[in-house]
Amino acid sequence: MIKKFGSAIWNGTIKGGSGIVSTESGVLDKAQYGFKQRFEGEPGTNPEELAGAAHAACFSMALSLQLEQAGMEAEEISTKATVAMDQVEGGFEIKSVHLDLTAKIPGADEAKFKEAAENAKAGCPISKLYKGADITLDAKLA
């Protein structure tokens, strides 16, 4: 079993407070986050941005595996994951994630590429976290 961790500290009220988030590797080390970063576009990180980055990274790695199994190798896989959070009764909920993929694969078979991308979308462990959310994908070859 693989175990990794991230941690957060929050101080104060929801609107007036602030927090820091860190990762086990130290890539994030006391990165600031808060209400204004999450809801008002102020510089800094937020949980949805971090979830998007995790999903893009996981999907890209899963696609690399799927491509290899289909006899292809990408020079570059570029993925953007846009996480959409909506207000619902009782709070907020992530309702959808859109993956925007561009891959550079010499000699790629487009049908096999699209199939590999769909398999990666379904099989990526982070995709599996979003049960109930609509995960969409635009996949194109560069």
C-alpha positions as CSV (number, residue, x, y, z in Angstrom):
1,M,0.0,0.0,0.0
2,I,1.3,3.4,-0.9
3,K,0.6,6.2,1.6
4,K,1.4,9.9,0.9
5,F,0.2,12.9,2.9
6,G,-0.7,16.5,2.7
7,S,-1.4,18.7,5.7
8,A,-3.2,21.9,6.4
9,I,-3.5,24.4,9.3
10,W,-6.4,26.8,9.5
11,N,-6.7,29.8,11.9
12,G,-9.7,31.9,12.4
13,T,-13.2,32.3,10.9
14,I,-14.1,31.1,7.4
15,K,-13.9,34.6,5.8
16,G,-11.4,36.3,8.1
17,G,-9.1,33.4,8.7
18,S,-6.3,31.9,6.8
19,G,-4.4,28.7,6.4
20,I,-1.3,27.0,5.1
21,V,-1.0,23.8,3.2
22,S,2.1,21.5,2.9
23,T,2.9,18.3,1.2
24,E,5.1,15.4,2.4
25,S,7.6,16.0,-0.4
26,G,8.0,19.7,0.6
27,V,6.9,20.8,-2.9
28,L,4.3,22.8,-1.1
29,D,5.6,24.2,2.1
30,K,3.2,26.4,4.1
31,A,1.5,27.6,0.9
32,Q,-1.2,30.1,1.9
33,Y,-4.8,29.6,1.2
34,G,-8.0,31.2,2.4
35,F,-11.5,32.4,1.6
36,K,-10.3,35.1,-0.8
37,Q,-8.1,32.7,-2.7
38,R,-10.9,30.2,-3.0
39,F,-13.8,32.4,-3.8
40,E,-12.6,35.8,-4.8
41,G,-9.6,35.1,-7.1
42,E,-6.9,36.5,-4.8
43,P,-3.4,35.0,-5.4
44,G,-2.6,31.9,-3.5
45,T,-3.8,28.3,-3.7
46,N,-7.1,26.6,-2.8
47,P,-8.4,23.1,-2.5
48,E,-10.0,23.0,-5.9
49,E,-6.9,24.1,-7.7
50,L,-4.9,21.4,-5.8
51,A,-7.5,18.8,-6.7
52,G,-7.3,19.9,-10.3
53,A,-3.5,19.6,-10.3
54,A,-3.6,16.2,-8.7
55,H,-6.2,15.0,-11.3
56,A,-4.2,16.3,-14.2
57,A,-1.0,14.6,-13.0
58,C,-2.8,11.3,-12.2
59,F,-4.6,11.3,-15.6
60,S,-1.4,12.1,-17.5
61,M,0.5,9.2,-15.9
62,A,-2.5,6.8,-16.4
63,L,-2.6,7.9,-20.1
64,S,1.1,7.2,-20.5
65,L,0.5,3.6,-19.3
66,Q,-2.5,3.2,-21.6
67,L,-0.5,4.5,-24.6
68,E,2.3,2.1,-23.8
69,Q,-0.1,-0.8,-23.7
70,A,-1.4,0.3,-27.1
71,G,2.1,0.4,-28.6
72,M,2.5,4.2,-28.5
73,E,4.8,6.6,-26.6
74,A,4.0,10.2,-26.1
75,E,6.7,12.9,-26.4
76,E,4.5,15.1,-24.3
77,I,1.1,14.8,-22.5
78,S,-0.3,18.2,-21.5
79,T,-3.5,18.0,-19.3
80,K,-5.5,20.8,-17.7
81,A,-8.2,19.7,-15.2
82,T,-10.8,22.3,-14.5
83,V,-12.7,21.5,-11.3
84,A,-16.2,23.1,-11.0
85,M,-17.6,23.6,-7.6
86,D,-21.3,24.6,-7.2
87,Q,-23.3,25.8,-4.3
88,V,-25.9,23.2,-3.3
89,E,-28.3,22.9,-0.5
90,G,-26.2,22.6,2.7
91,G,-22.9,23.9,1.2
92,F,-20.7,23.3,-1.9
93,E,-20.0,20.3,-4.0
94,I,-17.7,19.4,-6.9
95,K,-20.2,18.6,-9.6
96,S,-17.8,18.3,-12.6
97,V,-14.2,18.1,-13.8
98,H,-13.2,18.8,-17.4
99,L,-9.9,17.3,-18.7
100,D,-8.4,19.1,-21.6
101,L,-5.7,17.0,-23.1
102,T,-3.2,17.7,-25.9
103,A,-0.7,14.9,-26.6
104,K,2.3,14.8,-29.0
105,I,2.7,11.2,-30.1
106,P,4.7,10.5,-33.2
107,G,2.9,8.2,-35.6
108,A,-0.2,8.0,-33.3
109,D,-3.3,6.0,-34.3
110,E,-6.1,8.5,-33.5
111,A,-8.7,5.9,-32.6
112,K,-6.3,4.1,-30.3
113,F,-5.3,7.4,-28.8
114,K,-8.9,8.3,-28.0
115,E,-9.5,4.9,-26.5
116,A,-6.4,5.2,-24.4
117,A,-7.5,8.6,-23.2
118,E,-11.0,7.3,-22.2
119,N,-9.5,4.3,-20.4
120,A,-7.1,6.7,-18.5
121,K,-10.0,8.9,-17.5
122,A,-11.9,5.9,-16.1
123,G,-9.0,4.2,-14.5
124,C,-7.0,7.1,-12.9
125,P,-7.3,6.8,-9.1
126,I,-8.1,10.5,-8.8
127,S,-11.0,10.1,-11.3
128,K,-12.3,7.4,-9.0
129,L,-12.5,9.9,-6.1
130,Y,-15.0,12.0,-8.0
131,K,-17.9,9.5,-7.8
132,G,-21.1,11.3,-8.8
133,A,-19.2,14.1,-10.6
134,D,-19.4,14.4,-14.4
135,I,-15.9,14.0,-15.8
136,T,-15.6,15.2,-19.4
137,L,-12.6,15.0,-21.7
138,D,-11.4,16.8,-24.8
139,A,-8.5,14.9,-26.3
140,K,-6.5,16.0,-29.3
141,L,-3.2,15.2,-30.9
142,A,-0.7,18.0,-31.3
